[in-house]
Amino acid sequence: MGNDDPSVHPKVPPIVGASPSIKRIYNLISKVSQSNSTVLVLGESGTGKELVAKTIHYSSKRAAKNFIPVNCGAIPAELLESELFGHEKGAFTGAIASRTGRFELAEGGTVFLDEIGEMSPMLQVKLLRVLQERSFERIGGSKTVNVDVRVISATNQNLEEAVKGGRFREDLYYRINVIPIEIPPLRERTEDLPILCDFFIEKHATRFEHAPLKISNEALRVFMDYGWPGNVRELENTLERLMVLKDDDVVTPYDLSEKMTGKKLPALPEIDDPNDDQDVNPFVQGIDLNSALVEYEKRLLLHALQIHGRVKSQAAKYLNINRTTLIEKMKRLGL
């Protein structure tokens, strides 16, 4: 988080990051929130488009009024018009009562039209009129409804290409794109990864009453190299899953999927419990920790040498130690 992070409302999670691209977004939000201009938030799925829209709303003079989100891609086209603008009783089959639409519910506040690129051409015409005239009629009604709302739209599509292809109205595109805010994918702001990891670990540690995870340097390198197709949402889900499933608190590459590491990691050699073959109570007998550690170290070295064809330089790199250190350990352990 930057010191100039504009998200100060308790209803809005902070926008986390300190990269130049995130600082530019902080700056844009601070300026945009003071106006009533329409905003188009652009970015891949999972980058936080709704979070940006909420931050604009709750940083504006409209913060005391409703923020109403509508996912245009999740509602069937034949129902979306009623969802947005409402309908009168008997307007169509099944309309047994009048319904207030999202635009009326957002009076004085903000309507967030997520995935606006999925909106049908017919509905695009009606939305354009609403943006221009700030009024509309419910389905089946004749009374004009006037509204004072701010419209923030978002999409993961290239709307310019959609305009060229005839799938999106050019006049509507320019009407919603007064102020564009583009959120970069996580792979383009990897410097924010450590900050994001700390934020989500703290969030879910509190939620699950769990000790905070520690990300090993090796695991962090995997995070930095991974493409994160699901962006920040995928990162949060990954950390939540690790916190629920891990028995210890340190995340290593062995805890991550082959999709993330890019290769199948060889299994770590197991160490036998010296009490396994003895008819004794292990809580009374105990084990010799030093001997167990020496045995495990020996197995690790043999494992590294085996999978790298006994090439010492490669085995040392795999173990993250110097070649000379590896040779010294081999001599000490009699390998």
Contacts in CASP RR format, 6 or more apart in sequence:
PFRMAT RR
TARGET T0000
AUTHOR 0000-0000-0000
METHOD contacts of the structure
MODEL  1
MGNDDPSVHPKVPPIVGASPSIKRIYNLISKVSQSNSTVLVLGESGTGKE
LVAKTIHYSSKRAAKNFIPVNCGAIPAELLESELFGHEKGAFTGAIASRT
GRFELAEGGTVFLDEIGEMSPMLQVKLLRVLQERSFERIGGSKTVNVDVR
VISATNQNLEEAVKGGRFREDLYYRINVIPIEIPPLRERTEDLPILCDFF
IEKHATRFEHAPLKISNEALRVFMDYGWPGNVRELENTLERLMVLKDDDV
VTPYDLSEKMTGKKLPALPEIDDPNDDQDVNPFVQGIDLNSALVEYEKRL
LLHALQIHGRVKSQAAKYLNINRTTLIEKMKRLGL
1 14 0 8 1.000
1 15 0 8 1.000
1 16 0 8 1.000
1 17 0 8 1.000
1 18 0 8 1.000
1 195 0 8 1.000
1 199 0 8 1.000
2 17 0 8 1.000
2 18 0 8 1.000
2 22 0 8 1.000
2 23 0 8 1.000
2 26 0 8 1.000
4 23 0 8 1.000
4 26 0 8 1.000
4 27 0 8 1.000
4 30 0 8 1.000
5 14 0 8 1.000
5 15 0 8 1.000
5 26 0 8 1.000
6 15 0 8 1.000
6 26 0 8 1.000
6 29 0 8 1.000
6 30 0 8 1.000
6 33 0 8 1.000
6 55 0 8 1.000
6 59 0 8 1.000
7 13 0 8 1.000
7 14 0 8 1.000
7 15 0 8 1.000
7 51 0 8 1.000
7 55 0 8 1.000
7 58 0 8 1.000
7 59 0 8 1.000
8 58 0 8 1.000
8 59 0 8 1.000
9 55 0 8 1.000
9 58 0 8 1.000
9 59 0 8 1.000
9 63 0 8 1.000
11 54 0 8 1.000
11 58 0 8 1.000
12 51 0 8 1.000
12 54 0 8 1.000
12 55 0 8 1.000
12 58 0 8 1.000
13 51 0 8 1.000
14 199 0 8 1.000
15 22 0 8 1.000
15 25 0 8 1.000
15 26 0 8 1.000
15 29 0 8 1.000
15 51 0 8 1.000
15 52 0 8 1.000
15 55 0 8 1.000
16 192 0 8 1.000
16 195 0 8 1.000
16 196 0 8 1.000
16 199 0 8 1.000
17 189 0 8 1.000
17 192 0 8 1.000
17 195 0 8 1.000
17 196 0 8 1.000
18 191 0 8 1.000
18 192 0 8 1.000
18 195 0 8 1.000
19 189 0 8 1.000
19 191 0 8 1.000
19 192 0 8 1.000
21 184 0 8 1.000
21 188 0 8 1.000
21 189 0 8 1.000
22 189 0 8 1.000
22 192 0 8 1.000
25 52 0 8 1.000
25 181 0 8 1.000
25 183 0 8 1.000
28 179 0 8 1.000
28 181 0 8 1.000
29 52 0 8 1.000
29 55 0 8 1.000
29 56 0 8 1.000
29 59 0 8 1.000
29 181 0 8 1.000
30 59 0 8 1.000
32 39 0 8 1.000
32 56 0 8 1.000
32 179 0 8 1.000
32 181 0 8 1.000
33 55 0 8 1.000
33 56 0 8 1.000
33 57 0 8 1.000
33 59 0 8 1.000
33 60 0 8 1.000
34 60 0 8 1.000
34 61 0 8 1.000
35 179 0 8 1.000
36 150 0 8 1.000
37 178 0 8 1.000
37 179 0 8 1.000
38 131 0 8 1.000
38 150 0 8 1.000
38 151 0 8 1.000
38 152 0 8 1.000
38 153 0 8 1.000
38 175 0 8 1.000
38 176 0 8 1.000
38 177 0 8 1.000
38 178 0 8 1.000
38 179 0 8 1.000
39 53 0 8 1.000
39 56 0 8 1.000
39 152 0 8 1.000
39 153 0 8 1.000
39 178 0 8 1.000
39 179 0 8 1.000
39 180 0 8 1.000
39 181 0 8 1.000
40 152 0 8 1.000
40 153 0 8 1.000
40 154 0 8 1.000
40 155 0 8 1.000
40 159 0 8 1.000
40 176 0 8 1.000
40 177 0 8 1.000
40 178 0 8 1.000
40 179 0 8 1.000
40 180 0 8 1.000
40 181 0 8 1.000
41 49 0 8 1.000
41 52 0 8 1.000
41 53 0 8 1.000
41 152 0 8 1.000
41 153 0 8 1.000
41 154 0 8 1.000
41 180 0 8 1.000
41 181 0 8 1.000
41 182 0 8 1.000
41 183 0 8 1.000
42 49 0 8 1.000
42 154 0 8 1.000
42 155 0 8 1.000
42 156 0 8 1.000
42 180 0 8 1.000
42 181 0 8 1.000
42 182 0 8 1.000
42 183 0 8 1.000
43 49 0 8 1.000
43 154 0 8 1.000
43 155 0 8 1.000
43 156 0 8 1.000
43 182 0 8 1.000
43 183 0 8 1.000
43 184 0 8 1.000
43 185 0 8 1.000
44 156 0 8 1.000
44 183 0 8 1.000
44 185 0 8 1.000
44 230 0 8 1.000
44 231 0 8 1.000
45 156 0 8 1.000
45 230 0 8 1.000
45 231 0 8 1.000
45 233 0 8 1.000
46 230 0 8 1.000
46 231 0 8 1.000
46 232 0 8 1.000
46 233 0 8 1.000
46 234 0 8 1.000
47 183 0 8 1.000
47 184 0 8 1.000
47 185 0 8 1.000
47 186 0 8 1.000
47 231 0 8 1.000
47 232 0 8 1.000
48 183 0 8 1.000
48 231 0 8 1.000
48 232 0 8 1.000
48 233 0 8 1.000
49 114 0 8 1.000
49 154 0 8 1.000
49 156 0 8 1.000
49 183 0 8 1.000
50 69 0 8 1.000
50 112 0 8 1.000
50 114 0 8 1.000
50 154 0 8 1.000
52 181 0 8 1.000
52 183 0 8 1.000
53 67 0 8 1.000
53 69 0 8 1.000
53 110 0 8 1.000
53 112 0 8 1.000
53 152 0 8 1.000
53 154 0 8 1.000
54 67 0 8 1.000
54 112 0 8 1.000
56 110 0 8 1.000
56 152 0 8 1.000
57 63 0 8 1.000
57 67 0 8 1.000
57 109 0 8 1.000
57 110 0 8 1.000
57 112 0 8 1.000
57 150 0 8 1.000
57 152 0 8 1.000
58 67 0 8 1.000
60 110 0 8 1.000
60 150 0 8 1.000
62 108 0 8 1.000
62 109 0 8 1.000
62 110 0 8 1.000
62 150 0 8 1.000
65 106 0 8 1.000
65 107 0 8 1.000
65 108 0 8 1.000
65 109 0 8 1.000
65 110 0 8 1.000
66 105 0 8 1.000
66 106 0 8 1.000
66 107 0 8 1.000
66 108 0 8 1.000
66 109 0 8 1.000
66 110 0 8 1.000
67 106 0 8 1.000
67 109 0 8 1.000
67 110 0 8 1.000
67 112 0 8 1.000
68 102 0 8 1.000
68 103 0 8 1.000
68 105 0 8 1.000
68 106 0 8 1.000
68 109 0 8 1.000
68 110 0 8 1.000
68 111 0 8 1.000
68 112 0 8 1.000
69 112 0 8 1.000
69 114 0 8 1.000
70 80 0 8 1.000
70 83 0 8 1.000
70 84 0 8 1.000
70 102 0 8 1.000
70 111 0 8 1.000
70 112 0 8 1.000
70 113 0 8 1.000
70 114 0 8 1.000
71 114 0 8 1.000
71 115 0 8 1.000
72 80 0 8 1.000
72 113 0 8 1.000
72 114 0 8 1.000
72 115 0 8 1.000
72 116 0 8 1.000
72 117 0 8 1.000
72 118 0 8 1.000
72 119 0 8 1.000
73 114 0 8 1.000
73 115 0 8 1.000
73 118 0 8 1.000
74 115 0 8 1.000
75 83 0 8 1.000
77 119 0 8 1.000
77 120 0 8 1.000
77 123 0 8 1.000
80 119 0 8 1.000
80 120 0 8 1.000
80 123 0 8 1.000
81 123 0 8 1.000
81 126 0 8 1.000
81 139 0 8 1.000
82 91 0 8 1.000
82 95 0 8 1.000
82 99 0 8 1.000
82 101 0 8 1.000
82 139 0 8 1.000
83 101 0 8 1.000
83 102 0 8 1.000
84 101 0 8 1.000
84 102 0 8 1.000
84 103 0 8 1.000
84 111 0 8 1.000
84 123 0 8 1.000
84 127 0 8 1.000
85 101 0 8 1.000
85 103 0 8 1.000
85 104 0 8 1.000
85 126 0 8 1.000
85 130 0 8 1.000
85 136 0 8 1.000
85 137 0 8 1.000
85 138 0 8 1.000
85 139 0 8 1.000
85 145 0 8 1.000
86 98 0 8 1.000
86 99 0 8 1.000
86 100 0 8 1.000
86 101 0 8 1.000
86 104 0 8 1.000
86 138 0 8 1.000
86 139 0 8 1.000
87 95 0 8 1.000
87 98 0 8 1.000
87 99 0 8 1.000
87 138 0 8 1.000
87 139 0 8 1.000
87 140 0 8 1.000
87 141 0 8 1.000
88 95 0 8 1.000
88 98 0 8 1.000
88 138 0 8 1.000
88 139 0 8 1.000
88 140 0 8 1.000
88 141 0 8 1.000
89 95 0 8 1.000
89 96 0 8 1.000
89 97 0 8 1.000
89 98 0 8 1.000
90 96 0 8 1.000
90 140 0 8 1.000
91 138 0 8 1.000
91 139 0 8 1.000
91 140 0 8 1.000
91 141 0 8 1.000
92 139 0 8 1.000
92 140 0 8 1.000
95 139 0 8 1.000
98 138 0 8 1.000
99 138 0 8 1.000
101 138 0 8 1.000
102 111 0 8 1.000
103 111 0 8 1.000
103 130 0 8 1.000
103 136 0 8 1.000
103 145 0 8 1.000
103 147 0 8 1.000
103 149 0 8 1.000
104 145 0 8 1.000
104 147 0 8 1.000
106 147 0 8 1.000
106 149 0 8 1.000
107 147 0 8 1.000
107 148 0 8 1.000
107 149 0 8 1.000
108 147 0 8 1.000
108 148 0 8 1.000
108 149 0 8 1.000
108 150 0 8 1.000
109 148 0 8 1.000
109 149 0 8 1.000
109 150 0 8 1.000
110 149 0 8 1.000
110 150 0 8 1.000
110 151 0 8 1.000
110 152 0 8 1.000
111 149 0 8 1.000
111 150 0 8 1.000
111 151 0 8 1.000
111 152 0 8 1.000
112 152 0 8 1.000
112 153 0 8 1.000
112 154 0 8 1.000
113 119 0 8 1.000
113 127 0 8 1.000
113 151 0 8 1.000
113 152 0 8 1.000
113 153 0 8 1.000
113 154 0 8 1.000
114 153 0 8 1.000
114 154 0 8 1.000
114 155 0 8 1.000
115 154 0 8 1.000
115 155 0 8 1.000
115 156 0 8 1.000
115 157 0 8 1.000
116 153 0 8 1.000
116 154 0 8 1.000
116 155 0 8 1.000
116 176 0 8 1.000
117 155 0 8 1.000
117 157 0 8 1.000
117 159 0 8 1.000
117 162 0 8 1.000
117 167 0 8 1.000
117 168 0 8 1.000
119 127 0 8 1.000
121 167 0 8 1.000
121 169 0 8 1.000
124 168 0 8 1.000
124 169 0 8 1.000
124 172 0 8 1.000
125 169 0 8 1.000
126 136 0 8 1.000
127 172 0 8 1.000
128 169 0 8 1.000
128 171 0 8 1.000
128 172 0 8 1.000
128 175 0 8 1.000
129 135 0 8 1.000
129 136 0 8 1.000
130 136 0 8 1.000
130 147 0 8 1.000
131 151 0 8 1.000
131 172 0 8 1.000
131 175 0 8 1.000
131 176 0 8 1.000
132 175 0 8 1.000
134 146 0 8 1.000
134 147 0 8 1.000
134 148 0 8 1.000
134 149 0 8 1.000
135 144 0 8 1.000
135 145 0 8 1.000
135 146 0 8 1.000
135 147 0 8 1.000
136 144 0 8 1.000
136 145 0 8 1.000
136 147 0 8 1.000
137 143 0 8 1.000
137 144 0 8 1.000
137 145 0 8 1.000
138 145 0 8 1.000
151 176 0 8 1.000
153 176 0 8 1.000
159 168 0 8 1.000
159 173 0 8 1.000
159 177 0 8 1.000
160 173 0 8 1.000
162 168 0 8 1.000
162 173 0 8 1.000
163 169 0 8 1.000
163 170 0 8 1.000
163 173 0 8 1.000
185 228 0 8 1.000
185 231 0 8 1.000
186 192 0 8 1.000
186 193 0 8 1.000
186 196 0 8 1.000
186 227 0 8 1.000
186 228 0 8 1.000
186 230 0 8 1.000
186 231 0 8 1.000
186 232 0 8 1.000
186 234 0 8 1.000
186 235 0 8 1.000
187 226 0 8 1.000
187 227 0 8 1.000
187 228 0 8 1.000
190 223 0 8 1.000
190 224 0 8 1.000
193 220 0 8 1.000
193 223 0 8 1.000
193 224 0 8 1.000
193 235 0 8 1.000
194 215 0 8 1.000
194 220 0 8 1.000
196 232 0 8 1.000
196 235 0 8 1.000
197 215 0 8 1.000
197 220 0 8 1.000
197 223 0 8 1.000
197 235 0 8 1.000
197 239 0 8 1.000
200 235 0 8 1.000
200 236 0 8 1.000
200 239 0 8 1.000
200 240 0 8 1.000
201 212 0 8 1.000
201 213 0 8 1.000
201 215 0 8 1.000
201 239 0 8 1.000
201 243 0 8 1.000
202 212 0 8 1.000
204 210 0 8 1.000
204 239 0 8 1.000
204 240 0 8 1.000
204 243 0 8 1.000
205 211 0 8 1.000
205 212 0 8 1.000
205 213 0 8 1.000
205 243 0 8 1.000
208 243 0 8 1.000
208 244 0 8 1.000
210 243 0 8 1.000
211 249 0 8 1.000
212 249 0 8 1.000
213 239 0 8 1.000
213 242 0 8 1.000
213 243 0 8 1.000
213 246 0 8 1.000
213 249 0 8 1.000
213 250 0 8 1.000
213 251 0 8 1.000
214 249 0 8 1.000
214 250 0 8 1.000
214 251 0 8 1.000
215 223 0 8 1.000
215 251 0 8 1.000
216 250 0 8 1.000
216 251 0 8 1.000
216 252 0 8 1.000
216 253 0 8 1.000
218 252 0 8 1.000
218 253 0 8 1.000
218 320 0 8 1.000
219 251 0 8 1.000
219 252 0 8 1.000
219 253 0 8 1.000
219 255 0 8 1.000
219 256 0 8 1.000
222 253 0 8 1.000
222 256 0 8 1.000
222 260 0 8 1.000
222 261 0 8 1.000
223 235 0 8 1.000
223 260 0 8 1.000
226 260 0 8 1.000
228 234 0 8 1.000
228 235 0 8 1.000
238 256 0 8 1.000
238 260 0 8 1.000
242 251 0 8 1.000
242 255 0 8 1.000
246 255 0 8 1.000
253 261 0 8 1.000
253 265 0 8 1.000
254 265 0 8 1.000
254 268 0 8 1.000
258 264 0 8 1.000
258 265 0 8 1.000
266 303 0 8 1.000
266 307 0 8 1.000
268 300 0 8 1.000
268 303 0 8 1.000
269 296 0 8 1.000
269 299 0 8 1.000
269 300 0 8 1.000
269 302 0 8 1.000
269 303 0 8 1.000
271 292 0 8 1.000
271 295 0 8 1.000
271 296 0 8 1.000
271 299 0 8 1.000
273 282 0 8 1.000
273 287 0 8 1.000
274 287 0 8 1.000
274 288 0 8 1.000
274 291 0 8 1.000
274 292 0 8 1.000
275 282 0 8 1.000
275 285 0 8 1.000
275 286 0 8 1.000
275 287 0 8 1.000
278 285 0 8 1.000
294 333 0 8 1.000
297 329 0 8 1.000
297 333 0 8 1.000
298 333 0 8 1.000
298 335 0 8 1.000
300 319 0 8 1.000
301 315 0 8 1.000
301 319 0 8 1.000
301 326 0 8 1.000
301 329 0 8 1.000
301 330 0 8 1.000
301 333 0 8 1.000
301 335 0 8 1.000
302 335 0 8 1.000
304 315 0 8 1.000
304 316 0 8 1.000
304 318 0 8 1.000
304 319 0 8 1.000
305 312 0 8 1.000
305 315 0 8 1.000
305 335 0 8 1.000
307 318 0 8 1.000
308 314 0 8 1.000
308 315 0 8 1.000
308 318 0 8 1.000
309 315 0 8 1.000
312 323 0 8 1.000
312 326 0 8 1.000
312 327 0 8 1.000
313 323 0 8 1.000
315 326 0 8 1.000
316 322 0 8 1.000
316 323 0 8 1.000
316 325 0 8 1.000
316 326 0 8 1.000
319 326 0 8 1.000
321 329 0 8 1.000
329 335 0 8 1.000
END
